Amino acid sequence: MLVSNWHQGWPIVFSYSLSILSGAFSLRYAVRRSKQCMDFTITMFLIHLVLCWVTRGFPSTWQWWLISVVSATSTVFLGEWLCMRMEVSDIPVAGVTPSKRSNTR
């Protein structure tokens, strides 16, 4: 379903963008490992495919497939980036304050 009207297309773009962001941030908190982000994202989009198939029939338009592939790819990349940032962050140790660098030569 290709929307030619500008006012009808923006809600669709907004909803898919919100889906990408919410999916990536949920991967950060649920998965917490960048190596597993692709598995969870593909599983999530396969469940979406099955639900679409059950409710409306098998999606046969190239627009649906294009949007789904772009959304899944964007969710994987953003989710992996967020997970990698969390993996490389410093681990706070209770009772230890970060020391300032001093020149003790």
The first five atom37 places (N, CA, C, CB, O) and aatype in JSON, in Angstrom:
{
  "aatype": [12, 10, 19, 15, 2, 17, 8, 5, 7, 17, 14, 9, 19, 13, 15, 18, 15, 10, 15, 9, 10, 15, 7, 0, 13, 15, 10, 1, 18, 0, 19, 1, 1, 15, 11, 5, 4, 12, 3, 13, 16, 9, 16, 12, 13, 10, 9, 8, 10, 19, 10, 4, 17, 19, 16, 1, 7, 13, 14, 15, 16, 17, 5, 17, 17, 10, 9, 15, 19, 19, 15, 0, 16, 15, 16, 19, 13, 10, 7, 6, 17, 10, 4, 12, 1, 12, 6, 19, 15, 3, 9, 14, 19, 0, 7, 19, 16, 14, 15, 11, 1, 15, 2, 16, 1],
  "atom_mask": [
    [1, 1, 1, 1, 1],
    [1, 1, 1, 1, 1],
    [1, 1, 1, 1, 1],
    [1, 1, 1, 1, 1],
    [1, 1, 1, 1, 1],
    [1, 1, 1, 1, 1],
    [1, 1, 1, 1, 1],
    [1, 1, 1, 1, 1],
    [1, 1, 1, 0, 1],
    [1, 1, 1, 1, 1],
    [1, 1, 1, 1, 1],
    [1, 1, 1, 1, 1],
    [1, 1, 1, 1, 1],
    [1, 1, 1, 1, 1],
    [1, 1, 1, 1, 1],
    [1, 1, 1, 1, 1],
    [1, 1, 1, 1, 1],
    [1, 1, 1, 1, 1],
    [1, 1, 1, 1, 1],
    [1, 1, 1, 1, 1],
    [1, 1, 1, 1, 1],
    [1, 1, 1, 1, 1],
    [1, 1, 1, 0, 1],
    [1, 1, 1, 1, 1],
    [1, 1, 1, 1, 1],
    [1, 1, 1, 1, 1],
    [1, 1, 1, 1, 1],
    [1, 1, 1, 1, 1],
    [1, 1, 1, 1, 1],
    [1, 1, 1, 1, 1],
    [1, 1, 1, 1, 1],
    [1, 1, 1, 1, 1],
    [1, 1, 1, 1, 1],
    [1, 1, 1, 1, 1],
    [1, 1, 1, 1, 1],
    [1, 1, 1, 1, 1],
    [1, 1, 1, 1, 1],
    [1, 1, 1, 1, 1],
    [1, 1, 1, 1, 1],
    [1, 1, 1, 1, 1],
    [1, 1, 1, 1, 1],
    [1, 1, 1, 1, 1],
    [1, 1, 1, 1, 1],
    [1, 1, 1, 1, 1],
    [1, 1, 1, 1, 1],
    [1, 1, 1, 1, 1],
    [1, 1, 1, 1, 1],
    [1, 1, 1, 1, 1],
    [1, 1, 1, 1, 1],
    [1, 1, 1, 1, 1],
    [1, 1, 1, 1, 1],
    [1, 1, 1, 1, 1],
    [1, 1, 1, 1, 1],
    [1, 1, 1, 1, 1],
    [1, 1, 1, 1, 1],
    [1, 1, 1, 1, 1],
    [1, 1, 1, 0, 1],
    [1, 1, 1, 1, 1],
    [1, 1, 1, 1, 1],
    [1, 1, 1, 1, 1],
    [1, 1, 1, 1, 1],
    [1, 1, 1, 1, 1],
    [1, 1, 1, 1, 1],
    [1, 1, 1, 1, 1],
    [1, 1, 1, 1, 1],
    [1, 1, 1, 1, 1],
    [1, 1, 1, 1, 1],
    [1, 1, 1, 1, 1],
    [1, 1, 1, 1, 1],
    [1, 1, 1, 1, 1],
    [1, 1, 1, 1, 1],
    [1, 1, 1, 1, 1],
    [1, 1, 1, 1, 1],
    [1, 1, 1, 1, 1],
    [1, 1, 1, 1, 1],
    [1, 1, 1, 1, 1],
    [1, 1, 1, 1, 1],
    [1, 1, 1, 1, 1],
    [1, 1, 1, 0, 1],
    [1, 1, 1, 1, 1],
    [1, 1, 1, 1, 1],
    [1, 1, 1, 1, 1],
    [1, 1, 1, 1, 1],
    [1, 1, 1, 1, 1],
    [1, 1, 1, 1, 1],
    [1, 1, 1, 1, 1],
    [1, 1, 1, 1, 1],
    [1, 1, 1, 1, 1],
    [1, 1, 1, 1, 1],
    [1, 1, 1, 1, 1],
    [1, 1, 1, 1, 1],
    [1, 1, 1, 1, 1],
    [1, 1, 1, 1, 1],
    [1, 1, 1, 1, 1],
    [1, 1, 1, 0, 1],
    [1, 1, 1, 1, 1],
    [1, 1, 1, 1, 1],
    [1, 1, 1, 1, 1],
    [1, 1, 1, 1, 1],
    [1, 1, 1, 1, 1],
    [1, 1, 1, 1, 1],
    [1, 1, 1, 1, 1],
    [1, 1, 1, 1, 1],
    [1, 1, 1, 1, 1],
    [1, 1, 1, 1, 1]
  ],
  "atom_positions": [
    [[0.85, -1.16, 0.0], [0.0, 0.0, 0.0], [0.9, 1.23, 0.0], [-0.97, -0.01, 1.22], [1.38, 1.66, 1.05]],
    [[1.12, 1.78, -1.13], [1.93, 2.98, -1.27], [1.02, 4.2, -1.13], [2.67, 2.99, -2.63], [0.06, 4.37, -1.88]],
    [[1.35, 5.04, -0.15], [0.51, 6.19, 0.14], [1.08, 7.41, -0.57], [0.4, 6.44, 1.67], [2.23, 7.78, -0.36]],
    [[0.28, 8.01, -1.41], [0.75, 9.17, -2.16], [0.42, 10.47, -1.46], [0.16, 9.17, -3.55], [1.03, 11.5, -1.75]],
    [[-0.54, 10.45, -0.55], [-0.92, 11.65, 0.17], [0.05, 11.88, 1.32], [-2.37, 11.55, 0.69], [0.29, 10.99, 2.13]],
    [[0.6, 13.08, 1.4], [1.61, 13.41, 2.4], [1.06, 13.28, 3.81], [2.13, 14.81, 2.17], [1.77, 12.82, 4.7]],
    [[-0.19, 13.7, 4.02], [-0.79, 13.67, 5.36], [-1.14, 12.26, 5.8], [-2.03, 14.54, 5.39], [-1.21, 12.0, 7.0]],
    [[-1.36, 11.36, 4.88], [-1.65, 9.98, 5.25], [-0.37, 9.19, 5.51], [-2.46, 9.3, 4.16], [-0.39, 8.21, 6.25]],
    [[0.73, 9.59, 4.92], [1.97, 8.85, 5.07], [2.71, 9.1, 6.36], [0.0, 0.0, 0.0], [3.4, 8.2, 6.85]],
    [[2.6, 10.29, 6.93], [3.34, 10.61, 8.15], [2.97, 9.78, 9.35], [3.16, 12.03, 8.48], [3.87, 9.4, 10.11]],
    [[1.71, 9.47, 9.59], [1.41, 8.58, 10.72], [2.04, 7.2, 10.57], [-0.1, 8.43, 10.87], [2.45, 6.59, 11.57]],
    [[2.13, 6.7, 9.35], [2.77, 5.4, 9.11], [4.26, 5.49, 9.41], [2.53, 4.93, 7.66], [4.81, 4.61, 10.07]],
    [[4.91, 6.54, 8.92], [6.34, 6.73, 9.18], [6.58, 6.89, 10.68], [6.87, 7.97, 8.42], [7.53, 6.32, 11.22]],
    [[5.73, 7.66, 11.34], [5.87, 7.86, 12.78], [5.7, 6.56, 13.55], [4.85, 8.89, 13.27], [6.45, 6.29, 14.49]],
    [[4.73, 5.75, 13.17], [4.48, 4.5, 13.89], [5.64, 3.51, 13.71], [3.17, 3.86, 13.42], [6.03, 2.84, 14.66]],
    [[6.18, 3.42, 12.51], [7.32, 2.53, 12.3], [8.58, 3.05, 13.0], [7.58, 2.34, 10.81], [9.38, 2.27, 13.5]],
    [[8.76, 4.35, 13.02], [9.91, 4.92, 13.74], [9.78, 4.67, 15.23], [10.02, 6.44, 13.47], [10.77, 4.33, 15.89]],
    [[8.59, 4.82, 15.77], [8.36, 4.53, 17.17], [8.56, 3.05, 17.47], [6.95, 4.96, 17.58], [9.07, 2.69, 18.53]],
    [[8.18, 2.2, 16.54], [8.39, 0.76, 16.7], [9.87, 0.41, 16.71], [7.69, 0.01, 15.58], [10.3, -0.42, 17.5]],
    [[10.65, 1.05, 15.84], [12.09, 0.81, 15.8], [12.74, 1.25, 17.11], [12.74, 1.56, 14.61], [13.53, 0.51, 17.69]],
    [[12.4, 2.44, 17.58], [12.99, 2.95, 18.81], [12.59, 2.11, 20.02], [12.57, 4.39, 19.04], [13.44, 1.77, 20.84]],
    [[11.31, 1.78, 20.13], [10.88, 0.97, 21.28], [11.48, -0.43, 21.23], [9.35, 0.89, 21.33], [11.82, -0.99, 22.27]],
    [[11.6, -0.99, 20.04], [12.23, -2.31, 19.91], [13.7, -2.29, 20.29], [0.0, 0.0, 0.0], [14.18, -3.21, 20.96]],
    [[14.41, -1.26, 19.87], [15.84, -1.17, 20.18], [16.07, -0.95, 21.67], [16.5, -0.04, 19.38], [16.96, -1.58, 22.26]],
    [[15.28, -0.08, 22.29], [15.45, 0.17, 23.72], [15.02, -1.04, 24.55], [14.68, 1.4, 24.14], [15.6, -1.3, 25.6]],
    [[14.01, -1.76, 24.1], [13.62, -2.97, 24.82], [14.69, -4.05, 24.68], [12.26, -3.49, 24.31], [14.89, -4.84, 25.61]],
    [[15.37, -4.1, 23.55], [16.5, -5.03, 23.4], [17.6, -4.69, 24.39], [17.04, -5.0, 21.97], [18.23, -5.58, 24.96]],
    [[17.84, -3.41, 24.58], [18.9, -2.99, 25.51], [18.63, -3.49, 26.92], [19.03, -1.46, 25.5], [19.54, -3.93, 27.61]],
    [[17.38, -3.41, 27.35], [17.06, -3.79, 28.72], [16.69, -5.27, 28.87], [15.94, -2.94, 29.24], [16.9, -5.84, 29.94]],
    [[16.16, -5.89, 27.84], [15.75, -7.29, 27.95], [16.89, -8.24, 27.59], [14.55, -7.56, 27.04], [17.09, -9.25, 28.26]],
    [[17.63, -7.93, 26.54], [18.66, -8.84, 26.05], [20.0, -8.55, 26.7], [18.78, -8.74, 24.53], [20.65, -9.45, 27.23]],
    [[20.42, -7.29, 26.66], [21.66, -6.8, 27.26], [22.93, -7.37, 26.63], [21.67, -7.11, 28.72], [24.02, -7.1, 27.13]],
    [[22.83, -8.14, 25.59], [24.01, -8.65, 24.89], [23.86, -8.35, 23.41], [24.19, -10.19, 25.14], [22.85, -8.69, 22.8]],
    [[24.87, -7.72, 22.84], [24.77, -7.33, 21.44], [24.75, -8.53, 20.49], [25.93, -6.43, 21.08], [24.21, -8.44, 19.39]],
    [[25.31, -9.66, 20.91], [25.33, -10.84, 20.06], [23.94, -11.45, 19.89], [26.28, -11.87, 20.62], [23.7, -12.16, 18.91]],
    [[23.03, -11.2, 20.83], [21.71, -11.81, 20.77], [20.65, -10.88, 20.19], [21.29, -12.24, 22.14], [19.49, -11.28, 20.04]],
    [[21.01, -9.65, 19.85], [20.03, -8.68, 19.36], [19.38, -9.12, 18.06], [20.69, -7.33, 19.16], [18.17, -8.96, 17.89]],
    [[20.16, -9.66, 17.14], [19.59, -10.07, 15.86], [18.6, -11.21, 16.04], [20.7, -10.48, 14.9], [17.55, -11.22, 15.41]],
    [[18.93, -12.18, 16.89], [18.03, -13.31, 17.13], [16.69, -12.85, 17.67], [18.67, -14.31, 18.1], [15.64, -13.27, 17.19]],
    [[16.72, -11.98, 18.67], [15.48, -11.51, 19.27], [14.68, -10.64, 18.31], [15.78, -10.75, 20.55], [13.45, -10.7, 18.29]],
    [[15.37, -9.82, 17.51], [14.66, -8.97, 16.55], [14.01, -9.79, 15.45], [15.62, -7.96, 15.93], [12.86, -9.54, 15.1]],
    [[14.71, -10.76, 14.92], [14.13, -11.61, 13.87], [12.95, -12.4, 14.42], [15.21, -12.57, 13.29], [11.94, -12.56, 13.74]],
    [[13.08, -12.89, 15.65], [11.95, -13.59, 16.28], [10.75, -12.68, 16.43], [12.37, -14.15, 17.65], [9.61, -13.08, 16.16]],
    [[11.0, -11.44, 16.86], [9.91, -10.48, 17.03], [9.22, -10.19, 15.69], [10.45, -9.18, 17.64], [7.99, -10.13, 15.64]],
    [[9.98, -10.02, 14.63], [9.38, -9.73, 13.33], [8.73, -10.98, 12.7], [10.44, -9.18, 12.39], [7.79, -10.84, 11.93]],
    [[9.21, -12.17, 13.02], [8.53, -13.38, 12.55], [7.18, -13.54, 13.25], [9.4, -14.61, 12.8], [6.2, -13.96, 12.63]],
    [[7.12, -13.21, 14.54], [5.84, -13.23, 15.24], [4.9, -12.2, 14.63], [6.04, -12.95, 16.76], [3.71, -12.46, 14.48]],
    [[5.43, -11.03, 14.28], [4.62, -10.01, 13.61], [4.09, -10.52, 12.27], [5.45, -8.73, 13.4], [2.93, -10.28, 11.94]],
    [[4.93, -11.21, 11.51], [4.51, -11.78, 10.23], [3.37, -12.78, 10.43], [5.69, -12.44, 9.53], [2.38, -12.76, 9.69]],
    [[3.51, -13.65, 11.42], [2.48, -14.66, 11.67], [1.17, -13.98, 12.08], [2.94, -15.64, 12.77], [0.1, -14.38, 11.62]],
    [[1.25, -12.98, 12.95], [0.04, -12.28, 13.38], [-0.63, -11.54, 12.21], [0.37, -11.29, 14.49], [-1.86, -11.52, 12.11]],
    [[0.16, -10.95, 11.33], [-0.4, -10.3, 10.14], [-1.05, -11.33, 9.22], [0.68, -9.52, 9.37], [-2.11, -11.08, 8.65]],
    [[-0.4, -12.48, 9.09], [-0.91, -13.53, 8.24], [-2.25, -14.06, 8.76], [0.11, -14.66, 8.15], [-3.18, -14.3, 7.98]],
    [[-2.33, -14.24, 10.07], [-3.56, -14.76, 10.66], [-4.7, -13.75, 10.55], [-3.33, -15.13, 12.13], [-5.84, -14.13, 10.26]],
    [[-4.41, -12.47, 10.77], [-5.48, -11.48, 10.81], [-5.89, -10.96, 9.43], [-5.07, -10.33, 11.66], [-7.08, -10.74, 9.19]],
    [[-4.94, -10.77, 8.53], [-5.26, -10.14, 7.24], [-4.87, -10.97, 6.02], [-4.58, -8.82, 7.15], [-5.12, -10.55, 4.89]],
    [[-4.28, -12.11, 6.23], [-3.8, -12.9, 5.11], [-2.31, -12.64, 4.9], [0.0, 0.0, 0.0], [-1.73, -11.7, 5.46]],
    [[-1.7, -13.49, 4.09], [-0.26, -13.38, 3.86], [0.06, -12.05, 3.15], [0.25, -14.57, 3.02], [-0.55, -11.73, 2.13]],
    [[1.01, -11.29, 3.69], [1.36, -10.01, 3.07], [2.05, -10.24, 1.72], [2.28, -9.18, 4.0], [3.11, -10.85, 1.64]],
    [[1.43, -9.74, 0.67], [1.96, -10.0, -0.66], [2.48, -8.75, -1.37], [0.89, -10.64, -1.51], [2.97, -8.84, -2.49]],
    [[2.38, -7.59, -0.73], [2.85, -6.37, -1.39], [4.33, -6.15, -1.1], [2.02, -5.15, -0.93], [4.81, -6.46, -0.01]],
    [[5.02, -5.64, -2.07], [6.45, -5.4, -1.89], [6.7, -4.26, -0.9], [7.11, -5.07, -3.24], [7.76, -4.22, -0.28]],
    [[5.75, -3.36, -0.74], [5.91, -2.26, 0.22], [5.95, -2.79, 1.65], [4.78, -1.24, 0.06], [6.74, -2.33, 2.47]],
    [[5.08, -3.77, 1.95], [5.05, -4.35, 3.29], [6.38, -5.02, 3.59], [3.9, -5.36, 3.43], [6.94, -4.84, 4.67]],
    [[6.88, -5.78, 2.63], [8.15, -6.49, 2.83], [9.32, -5.5, 2.95], [8.41, -7.46, 1.67], [10.2, -5.7, 3.79]],
    [[9.32, -4.46, 2.14], [10.38, -3.46, 2.21], [10.39, -2.76, 3.57], [10.22, -2.43, 1.09], [11.44, -2.61, 4.19]],
    [[9.22, -2.33, 4.02], [9.13, -1.65, 5.31], [9.53, -2.59, 6.44], [7.71, -1.12, 5.54], [10.21, -2.17, 7.38]],
    [[9.13, -3.84, 6.37], [9.47, -4.8, 7.42], [10.97, -5.09, 7.46], [8.7, -6.1, 7.21], [11.55, -5.16, 8.54]],
    [[11.59, -5.24, 6.3], [13.03, -5.51, 6.26], [13.82, -4.29, 6.75], [13.48, -5.89, 4.82], [14.77, -4.44, 7.51]],
    [[13.42, -3.1, 6.33], [14.1, -1.88, 6.78], [13.91, -1.69, 8.28], [13.56, -0.64, 6.01], [14.85, -1.31, 8.98]],
    [[12.71, -1.96, 8.78], [12.46, -1.82, 10.22], [13.25, -2.83, 11.02], [10.97, -1.98, 10.51], [13.85, -2.48, 12.04]],
    [[13.28, -4.08, 10.58], [14.04, -5.1, 11.3], [15.53, -4.79, 11.28], [13.79, -6.49, 10.69], [16.2, -4.92, 12.3]],
    [[16.05, -4.36, 10.14], [17.47, -4.02, 10.04], [17.81, -2.84, 10.92], [17.84, -3.72, 8.58], [18.82, -2.85, 11.62]],
    [[16.97, -1.82, 10.91], [17.21, -0.65, 11.75], [17.15, -1.0, 13.22], [16.21, 0.45, 11.42], [17.95, -0.5, 14.02]],
    [[16.2, -1.85, 13.6], [16.08, -2.27, 14.99], [17.3, -3.06, 15.43], [14.82, -3.1, 15.19], [17.79, -2.88, 16.54]],
    [[17.8, -3.93, 14.56], [19.0, -4.72, 14.89], [20.19, -3.8, 15.1], [19.31, -5.75, 13.79], [20.88, -3.9, 16.11]],
    [[20.44, -2.89, 14.15], [21.61, -2.03, 14.26], [21.53, -1.1, 15.47], [21.77, -1.22, 13.0], [22.51, -0.95, 16.19]],
    [[20.39, -0.48, 15.68], [20.24, 0.41, 16.83], [20.3, -0.36, 18.14], [18.92, 1.19, 16.74], [20.92, 0.09, 19.1]],
    [[19.67, -1.53, 18.19], [19.71, -2.35, 19.4], [21.11, -2.84, 19.71], [0.0, 0.0, 0.0], [21.53, -2.82, 20.87]],
    [[21.85, -3.27, 18.69], [23.24, -3.7, 18.91], [24.1, -2.54, 19.37], [23.82, -4.32, 17.63], [24.96, -2.72, 20.24]],
    [[23.9, -1.38, 18.81], [24.69, -0.21, 19.2], [24.42, 0.15, 20.66], [24.37, 1.0, 18.29], [25.34, 0.43, 21.42]],
    [[23.15, 0.13, 21.05], [22.8, 0.45, 22.44], [23.35, -0.61, 23.4], [21.29, 0.56, 22.59], [23.84, -0.28, 24.48]],
    [[23.27, -1.88, 23.0], [23.8, -2.95, 23.85], [25.32, -2.87, 23.96], [23.39, -4.31, 23.3], [25.87, -3.11, 25.04]],
    [[25.99, -2.55, 22.87], [27.45, -2.43, 22.92], [27.87, -1.27, 23.81], [28.03, -2.23, 21.51], [28.85, -1.37, 24.55]],
    [[27.13, -0.18, 23.76], [27.45, 0.95, 24.64], [27.29, 0.57, 26.09], [26.56, 2.16, 24.31], [28.07, 0.99, 26.94]],
    [[26.28, -0.23, 26.39], [26.06, -0.67, 27.76], [27.12, -1.68, 28.19], [24.65, -1.27, 27.9], [27.54, -1.69, 29.35]],
    [[27.56, -2.53, 27.26], [28.57, -3.54, 27.59], [29.92, -2.93, 27.89], [28.71, -4.52, 26.45], [30.65, -3.45, 28.74]],
    [[30.28, -1.85, 27.23], [31.6, -1.26, 27.43], [31.61, -0.17, 28.51], [32.1, -0.69, 26.13], [32.66, 0.42, 28.77]],
    [[30.47, 0.09, 29.12], [30.45, 1.12, 30.16], [31.14, 0.6, 31.42], [28.99, 1.56, 30.48], [31.24, -0.61, 31.64]],
    [[31.6, 1.52, 32.24], [32.28, 1.16, 33.47], [31.31, 0.52, 34.44], [32.94, 2.39, 34.1], [30.14, 0.89, 34.52]],
    [[31.83, -0.46, 35.18], [31.03, -1.12, 36.19], [31.34, -0.46, 37.53], [31.32, -2.66, 36.24], [32.48, -0.5, 38.0]],
    [[30.34, 0.16, 38.16], [30.6, 0.82, 39.44], [30.82, -0.21, 40.54], [29.43, 1.75, 39.81], [30.13, -1.22, 40.63]],
    [[31.8, 0.07, 41.38], [32.1, -0.78, 42.52], [31.69, -0.02, 43.77], [33.63, -1.19, 42.56], [32.07, 1.14, 43.95]],
    [[30.92, -0.66, 44.63], [30.41, 0.01, 45.83], [31.55, 0.36, 46.77], [29.37, -0.88, 46.56], [32.43, -0.46, 47.04]],
    [[31.54, 1.59, 47.27], [32.53, 2.03, 48.24], [33.82, 2.56, 47.64], [0.0, 0.0, 0.0], [34.68, 3.03, 48.38]],
    [[33.97, 2.48, 46.34], [35.2, 2.95, 45.7], [34.86, 4.18, 44.88], [35.84, 1.85, 44.8], [33.97, 4.14, 44.03]],
    [[35.55, 5.27, 45.15], [35.35, 6.48, 44.38], [36.39, 6.55, 43.29], [35.41, 7.74, 45.27], [37.52, 6.12, 43.49]],
    [[36.03, 7.08, 42.15], [37.02, 7.18, 41.06], [38.12, 8.16, 41.46], [36.34, 7.64, 39.74], [37.85, 9.28, 41.89]],
    [[39.36, 7.72, 41.31], [40.49, 8.57, 41.68], [40.81, 9.52, 40.54], [41.72, 7.71, 42.03], [40.67, 9.2, 39.37]],
    [[41.25, 10.7, 40.94], [41.67, 11.67, 39.93], [43.11, 11.4, 39.58], [41.5, 13.11, 40.43], [43.91, 10.99, 40.41]],
    [[43.41, 11.64, 38.33], [44.78, 11.44, 37.88], [45.69, 12.47, 38.53], [44.88, 11.51, 36.35], [45.38, 13.67, 38.57]],
    [[46.77, 12.01, 39.01], [47.74, 12.94, 39.59], [49.11, 12.66, 39.01], [47.77, 12.83, 41.15], [49.46, 11.52, 38.71]],
    [[49.86, 13.69, 38.86], [51.23, 13.54, 38.37], [52.15, 13.31, 39.55], [51.69, 14.79, 37.55], [52.54, 14.25, 40.24]],
    [[52.47, 12.06, 39.79], [53.35, 11.71, 40.9], [54.67, 11.19, 40.37], [52.68, 10.67, 41.81], [55.07, 10.06, 40.65]],
    [[55.31, 12.0, 39.62], [56.61, 11.58, 39.08], [57.72, 12.12, 39.91], [56.79, 12.03, 37.65], [58.89, 11.88, 39.61]]
  ]
}
